[in-house]
Amino acid sequence: MPSPPLSIRSPATVCAISIGIFLIALTQNGYYLEHAPHDAWAPGWGEFAVGWISLFSGTVAWLGNPLLIASWIALYRKRVQVAATLALLALVLMLSFLLNKRIIFNEAGSESGISGYGLGYWLWVSSAFVVVLGTCLIPKAPAKPSQEPAI
């Protein structure tokens, strides 16, 4: 028996689209620094790998990554409300990066101003937004009838 076609309103489709956008974001620059060549810093894969270090300087945006991954797991398990909540929290944390004017850019703790945001940043944010929006489009599961005997 052939499997039913995937719908744009299915948890699996929402998850796949979000993961695809996230993977593309890893190949793009996330942001640009003052006094540096335009393409010299912040490839997405590098930020994903070592961005957690920025937590020590008070930048919490990287925490959007584990929350987004947890939302994908929740979607896979068809826990749509949990996925929506996790993705919304991830989105807020990701957007908090826009509040940073300066960032540590090397192991010596040197800071530089952020001069712009690359395609990778906006795709990263979009990967969380897709889950938030997608979970709103997934039809609610019908309520299970009560197993109590009728009187």
MIKOLPA-856572 format. One line per field, with one value per residue (C-alpha): x, y, z; residue in three letters. Coordinates in steps of 0.2 Angstrom, whole numbers. Layout:
// MIKOLPA-856572
xx: c(X/...);
yy: c(Y/...);
zz: c(Z/...);
aa: c(ALA/...);
END
This chain:
// MIKOLPA-856572
xx: c(0/8/11/0/9/16/6/13/3/11/24/36/35/37/52/60/58/66/80/84/84/95/108/109/111/127/135/132/140/130/137/150/163/170/187/187/185/167/168/182/171/156/152/137/145/159/146/136/152/159/146/142/158/149/137/152/151/132/126/112/107/116/105/92/101/97/79/77/84/72/57/62/62/45/38/45/35/20/20/15/12/28/37/28/34/52/53/45/58/72/66/66/84/90/82/91/107/101/103/122/133/150/155/171/179/194/201/211/194/196/180/174/158/145/143/130/120/123/111/116/109/92/91/95/81/69/72/64/51/46/42/32/22/21/14/0/-5/-5/-22/-26/-29/-47/-50/-51/-68/-69/-68/-80/-96/-112/-124);
yy: c(0/17/29/45/61/73/88/105/104/89/89/79/92/107/99/95/112/120/108/111/130/128/117/131/144/134/137/156/171/175/193/205/214/231/233/215/210/207/188/186/181/171/157/148/132/140/150/134/124/137/150/143/151/168/163/168/185/186/183/170/169/153/144/145/131/117/124/123/105/100/108/96/81/87/88/71/64/74/85/100/112/108/111/127/133/128/136/152/153/149/162/175/170/171/188/194/194/210/219/215/230/222/204/194/187/178/167/182/191/205/213/221/230/221/230/219/203/190/178/164/174/177/159/153/164/158/140/143/154/140/129/143/146/128/122/135/127/109/103/99/81/77/74/56/51/47/29/32/21/30/31);
zz: c(0/-5/9/9/1/13/17/20/36/43/57/46/32/44/52/36/29/45/45/27/30/45/35/22/35/41/24/25/35/50/53/48/59/58/52/44/26/22/21/34/49/56/44/51/54/64/74/77/83/95/97/114/121/119/133/145/139/141/123/125/106/103/116/102/94/107/109/90/89/104/94/79/91/98/80/76/91/85/101/91/106/114/97/95/113/111/93/100/114/101/90/104/109/91/88/104/94/86/102/102/96/99/100/106/90/96/110/117/121/108/104/88/82/72/55/48/47/34/25/37/52/43/38/55/62/48/53/70/62/50/65/74/59/54/70/69/52/58/61/79/83/87/106/111/117/135/141/155/155/151/165);
aa: c(MET/PRO/SER/PRO/PRO/LEU/SER/ILE/ARG/SER/PRO/ALA/THR/VAL/CYS/ALA/ILE/SER/ILE/GLY/ILE/PHE/LEU/ILE/ALA/LEU/THR/GLN/ASN/GLY/TYR/TYR/LEU/GLU/HIS/ALA/PRO/HIS/ASP/ALA/TRP/ALA/PRO/GLY/TRP/GLY/GLU/PHE/ALA/VAL/GLY/TRP/ILE/SER/LEU/PHE/SER/GLY/THR/VAL/ALA/TRP/LEU/GLY/ASN/PRO/LEU/LEU/ILE/ALA/SER/TRP/ILE/ALA/LEU/TYR/ARG/LYS/ARG/VAL/GLN/VAL/ALA/ALA/THR/LEU/ALA/LEU/LEU/ALA/LEU/VAL/LEU/MET/LEU/SER/PHE/LEU/LEU/ASN/LYS/ARG/ILE/ILE/PHE/ASN/GLU/ALA/GLY/SER/GLU/SER/GLY/ILE/SER/GLY/TYR/GLY/LEU/GLY/TYR/TRP/LEU/TRP/VAL/SER/SER/ALA/PHE/VAL/VAL/VAL/LEU/GLY/THR/CYS/LEU/ILE/PRO/LYS/ALA/PRO/ALA/LYS/PRO/SER/GLN/GLU/PRO/ALA/ILE);
END
